[in-house]
Amino acid sequence: MDLITRHARARMQQRGIRFEELEALLAFGREIRAGRGRDLVFFDKRSRAHLARSNAVPPAEVDRLVRSYAIVGADGTVVTVGHRYRRVPRDR
């Protein structure tokens, strides 16, 4: 597992995101550029299906987990985590 900043650990605790869920997000999530050398990791339709088939997390927790995101620095450090309430904008 990559490094996790103190800020990200605090946000994980505040937002109820467990370490195992973060690992699943980083393993199965889609990465896109977020600016300033950072990447946004989230679940799109394809990665959600892959997560569901993998049984990495209990099926009851999949719905909540797929709304999570993480910001990862260029060196692989998890900067922050949270829950998405809006769609991720895409380039066309």
N, CA and C of each residue as an Amber inpcrd file, in Angstrom:
protein
   276
   0.8380000  -1.1790000   0.0000000   0.0000000   0.0000000   0.0000000
   0.8720000   1.2270000   0.0000000   0.4820000   2.1950000  -0.7840000
   1.2130000   3.4520000  -0.8470000   1.0330000   4.2250000   0.4540000
   1.7400000   5.2930000   0.5770000   1.6450000   6.1380000   1.7560000
   0.3140000   6.8610000   1.8030000  -0.1300000   7.1300000   3.0060000
  -1.3680000   7.8690000   3.2150000  -1.0320000   9.0720000   4.0840000
  -1.3970000  10.2580000   3.6450000  -1.1060000  11.4570000   4.4320000
  -1.9540000  11.4770000   5.6990000  -1.5160000  12.2820000   6.6480000
  -2.2690000  12.4390000   7.8980000  -3.6660000  12.9960000   7.5960000
  -3.7250000  13.9050000   6.6290000  -5.0070000  14.4750000   6.2150000
  -5.9430000  13.3850000   5.6950000  -5.4140000  12.4920000   4.8410000
  -6.2380000  11.4180000   4.2770000  -6.7180000  10.4680000   5.3780000
  -5.8520000  10.1650000   6.3380000  -6.2750000   9.2940000   7.4550000
  -7.4000000   9.9390000   8.2550000  -7.2950000  11.2360000   8.4930000
  -8.3500000  11.9460000   9.2250000  -9.6570000  11.9090000   8.4430000
  -9.5820000  12.1340000   7.1300000 -10.7920000  12.1150000   6.3030000
 -11.4020000  10.7150000   6.2300000 -10.5550000   9.6890000   6.2130000
 -11.0620000   8.3170000   6.2220000 -11.8800000   8.0760000   7.4880000
 -11.3610000   8.5160000   8.6070000 -12.0610000   8.3190000   9.8750000
 -13.3610000   9.1290000   9.9100000 -13.3010000  10.3860000   9.4930000
 -14.4780000  11.2460000   9.5130000 -15.5710000  10.7540000   8.5780000
 -15.1640000  10.1810000   7.4500000 -16.1290000   9.7980000   6.4240000
 -16.4570000   8.3200000   6.4170000 -15.9230000   7.5730000   7.3600000
 -16.2740000   6.1600000   7.4940000 -15.7540000   5.2840000   6.3770000
 -14.5830000   5.6050000   5.8530000 -13.9810000   4.8050000   4.7940000
 -12.8790000   3.9670000   5.4210000 -13.0460000   2.6680000   5.3810000
 -12.0630000   1.7670000   5.9960000 -10.8730000   1.5480000   5.0790000
  -9.7680000   1.1060000   5.6700000  -8.5330000   0.8650000   4.9380000
  -8.7510000  -0.1610000   3.8250000  -9.5240000  -1.2090000   4.0810000
  -9.7940000  -2.2450000   3.0790000 -10.5580000  -1.6630000   1.8910000
 -11.4640000  -0.7330000   2.1810000 -12.2220000  -0.0940000   1.1030000
 -11.3120000   0.7830000   0.2500000 -10.3770000   1.4830000   0.8900000
  -9.4200000   2.2930000   0.1440000  -8.5500000   1.4120000  -0.7400000
  -8.1220000   0.2750000  -0.2170000  -7.3260000  -0.6510000  -1.0250000
  -8.1060000  -1.1190000  -2.2500000  -9.3880000  -1.4600000  -2.0660000
 -10.2280000  -1.8910000  -3.1920000 -10.3960000  -0.7540000  -4.2020000
 -10.5630000   0.4690000  -3.7070000 -10.6920000   1.6250000  -4.5950000
  -9.4320000   1.8040000  -5.4310000  -8.2830000   1.7160000  -4.7980000
  -7.0300000   1.8940000  -5.5240000  -6.7520000   0.7310000  -6.4710000
  -7.2040000  -0.4640000  -6.1090000  -6.9590000  -1.6390000  -6.9500000
  -7.8880000  -1.6950000  -8.1690000  -9.1520000  -1.3160000  -8.0020000
 -10.1340000  -1.4920000  -9.0660000 -10.6190000  -0.1950000  -9.7070000
 -10.3690000   0.9490000  -9.0730000 -10.8890000   2.2180000  -9.5580000
 -10.2060000   2.7190000 -10.8150000 -10.8800000   3.6220000 -11.4840000
 -10.3450000   4.2590000 -12.6890000  -9.6050000   5.5310000 -12.2810000
  -8.4750000   5.7900000 -12.9210000  -7.6750000   6.9810000 -12.6320000
  -7.7700000   7.9670000 -13.7750000  -8.0090000   9.2400000 -13.4190000
  -7.9530000  10.3160000 -14.4050000  -7.1550000  11.4600000 -13.7940000
  -6.6460000  12.3280000 -14.6290000  -5.8750000  13.4750000 -14.1520000
  -6.7770000  14.4320000 -13.3760000  -6.2600000  14.9570000 -12.2620000
  -7.0250000  15.9020000 -11.4620000  -6.3460000  17.2630000 -11.4120000
  -5.2090000  17.4040000 -12.0780000  -4.4860000  18.6690000 -12.0690000
  -3.4110000  18.6850000 -10.9980000  -2.4500000  19.5670000 -11.1580000
  -1.3380000  19.7290000 -10.2220000  -0.5790000  18.4280000  -9.9720000
  -0.5140000  17.5660000 -10.9740000   0.2360000  16.3220000 -10.8510000
  -0.4570000  15.2590000 -10.0300000  -1.7270000  15.4120000  -9.8010000
  -2.4860000  14.4490000  -8.9940000  -3.4970000  13.7310000  -9.8650000
  -3.9260000  12.5660000  -9.3750000  -4.9290000  11.7650000 -10.0830000
  -6.1450000  11.5800000  -9.1960000  -7.3000000  11.5200000  -9.8270000
  -8.5520000  11.1980000  -9.1540000  -8.8460000   9.7330000  -9.4280000
  -9.0700000   8.9560000  -8.3730000  -9.4010000   7.5400000  -8.5110000
 -10.8490000   7.3750000  -8.0640000 -11.6670000   6.8080000  -8.9310000
 -13.0890000   6.6330000  -8.6460000 -13.5830000   5.4020000  -9.3830000
 -14.8260000   5.0390000  -9.1410000 -15.4220000   3.8890000  -9.8150000
 -16.3140000   4.3580000 -10.9500000 -16.0060000   3.9090000 -12.1610000
 -16.9150000   4.1090000 -13.2790000 -17.6800000   2.7970000 -13.4800000
 -18.4740000   2.7330000 -14.5030000 -19.3220000   1.5530000 -14.7180000
 -18.4960000   0.2690000 -14.8570000 -17.4340000   0.3230000 -15.6280000
 -16.6030000  -0.8570000 -15.8590000 -15.8880000  -1.3070000 -14.5810000
 -15.3310000  -0.3660000 -13.8310000 -14.6100000  -0.7410000 -12.6120000
 -15.5710000  -1.2210000 -11.5280000 -16.8080000  -0.7050000 -11.5180000
 -17.8180000  -1.2120000 -10.5760000 -18.1260000  -2.6750000 -10.8470000
 -18.2730000  -3.0210000 -12.1090000 -18.5660000  -4.4030000 -12.4760000
 -17.3920000  -5.3130000 -12.1070000 -16.1850000  -4.8360000 -12.3350000
 -14.9970000  -5.6130000 -11.9880000 -14.9150000  -5.8370000 -10.4770000
 -15.2230000  -4.8070000  -9.6950000 -15.2320000  -4.9220000  -8.2330000
 -16.2760000  -5.9360000  -7.7750000 -17.4590000  -5.8800000  -8.3380000
 -18.5290000  -6.7830000  -7.9450000 -18.1650000  -8.2440000  -8.2380000
 -17.4940000  -8.4860000  -9.3710000 -17.0920000  -9.8510000  -9.7270000
 -15.9500000 -10.3630000  -8.8560000 -15.1480000  -9.4650000  -8.3200000
 -13.9400000  -9.8790000  -7.5930000 -14.2000000 -10.3630000  -6.1740000
 -15.3200000  -9.9670000  -5.5800000 -15.6230000 -10.2860000  -4.1820000
 -14.5660000  -9.7390000  -3.2270000 -13.9520000  -8.5990000  -3.5560000
 -12.9430000  -7.9690000  -2.7010000 -13.5800000  -7.3700000  -1.4470000
 -14.8330000  -6.9500000  -1.5650000 -15.5850000  -6.4300000  -0.4240000
 -16.9410000  -7.1290000  -0.4050000 -17.5780000  -7.1980000   0.7610000
 -18.9010000  -7.8360000   0.8290000 -19.9020000  -7.1320000  -0.0860000
 -20.7900000  -7.9020000  -0.7150000 -21.7520000  -7.3100000  -1.6580000
 -22.6010000  -6.1910000  -1.0590000 -22.8990000  -6.2580000   0.2230000
 -23.7130000  -5.2190000   0.8530000 -22.9890000  -3.8790000   0.9060000
 -21.6730000  -3.8760000   0.8470000 -20.9040000  -2.6390000   0.9530000
 -20.5100000  -2.0570000  -0.4030000 -20.7590000  -2.7850000  -1.4690000
 -20.3510000  -2.3360000  -2.7970000 -21.0420000  -1.0320000  -3.1720000
 -22.3480000  -0.9080000  -2.9050000 -23.0890000   0.2920000  -3.2950000
 -22.5210000   1.5520000  -2.6440000 -22.1330000   1.4590000  -1.3850000
 -21.5770000   2.6130000  -0.6940000 -20.1570000   2.9080000  -1.1830000
 -19.4010000   1.8540000  -1.4000000 -18.0050000   2.0080000  -1.7990000
 -17.8610000   2.6360000  -3.1790000 -18.7520000   2.3380000  -4.0880000
 -18.6030000   2.8460000  -5.4550000 -18.8170000   4.3530000  -5.5430000
 -19.2980000   4.9730000  -4.4990000 -19.4340000   6.4340000  -4.4750000
 -18.2100000   7.1140000  -3.8650000 -17.1820000   6.3490000  -3.5310000
 -15.9670000   6.8980000  -2.9290000 -14.9860000   7.3660000  -3.9960000
 -14.0770000   8.2430000  -3.5780000 -13.0000000   8.6790000  -4.4600000
 -11.7520000   8.9080000  -3.6310000 -10.6290000   8.9760000  -4.3020000
  -9.3550000   9.3000000  -3.6620000  -8.5570000  10.1960000  -4.5940000
  -7.8200000  11.1100000  -4.0020000  -6.8710000  11.9300000  -4.7470000
  -5.4860000  11.3930000  -4.4220000  -4.7430000  11.0340000  -5.4610000
  -3.4300000  10.4090000  -5.3000000  -2.3790000  11.3130000  -5.9310000
  -1.3130000  11.5880000  -5.1790000  -0.2270000  12.4240000  -5.6710000
   0.6110000  11.6990000  -6.7070000   1.4960000  12.4350000  -7.3560000
   2.3450000  11.8710000  -8.3980000   3.2620000  10.7850000  -7.8650000
   3.5960000  10.8420000  -6.5810000   4.4730000   9.8410000  -5.9790000
   3.7040000   8.6440000  -5.4250000   2.3780000   8.5960000  -5.6250000
   1.5650000   7.4790000  -5.1650000   0.9810000   7.6670000  -3.7840000
   1.2010000   8.8180000  -3.1740000   0.6720000   9.0960000  -1.8440000
  -0.8000000   9.4640000  -1.9320000  -1.6300000   8.8590000  -1.0910000
  -3.0540000   9.1970000  -1.0280000  -3.1720000  10.5150000  -0.2670000
  -3.6780000  11.5390000  -0.9400000  -3.7580000  12.8770000  -0.3640000
  -5.0430000  13.0590000   0.4230000  -6.1590000  12.6290000  -0.1360000
  -7.4440000  12.7280000   0.5550000  -8.4120000  11.7070000  -0.0220000
  -9.4840000  11.4410000   0.6960000 -10.5330000  10.5260000   0.2580000
 -11.8800000  11.1310000   0.6190000 -12.9230000  10.6580000  -0.0470000
 -14.2520000  11.1600000   0.2550000 -15.3130000  10.3930000  -0.4980000
 -16.5450000  10.9090000  -0.4090000 -17.6880000  10.3210000  -1.1060000
 -18.1410000  11.3040000  -2.1780000 -18.3930000  10.7890000  -3.3790000
 -18.8610000  11.6280000  -4.4750000 -20.3610000  11.8580000  -4.3510000
 -20.7660000  13.0900000  -4.6090000 -22.1810000  13.4340000  -4.6530000
 -22.5760000  13.9480000  -6.0280000 -21.5670000  14.1340000  -6.8860000
 -21.8040000  14.5900000  -8.2490000 -21.0650000  13.6720000  -9.2070000
 -21.4350000  13.7340000 -10.4700000 -20.7430000  12.9600000 -11.4860000
 -19.3430000  13.5260000 -11.6860000 -18.4430000  12.6800000 -12.1310000
 -17.0880000  13.1130000 -12.4610000 -17.1180000  13.6820000 -13.8730000
 -16.7130000  14.9550000 -14.0470000 -16.7190000  15.5230000 -15.3980000
 -15.6890000  14.8240000 -16.2860000 -16.0490000  14.6280000 -17.5410000
 -15.1640000  13.9560000 -18.4890000 -14.8530000  14.8730000 -19.6450000
 -13.6630000  14.6970000 -20.2060000 -13.3140000  15.4180000 -21.4340000
 -14.0420000  14.7620000 -22.5850000 -14.4380000  15.5430000 -23.5510000
 -15.1730000  14.9700000 -24.6840000 -14.3320000  14.9100000 -25.8900000
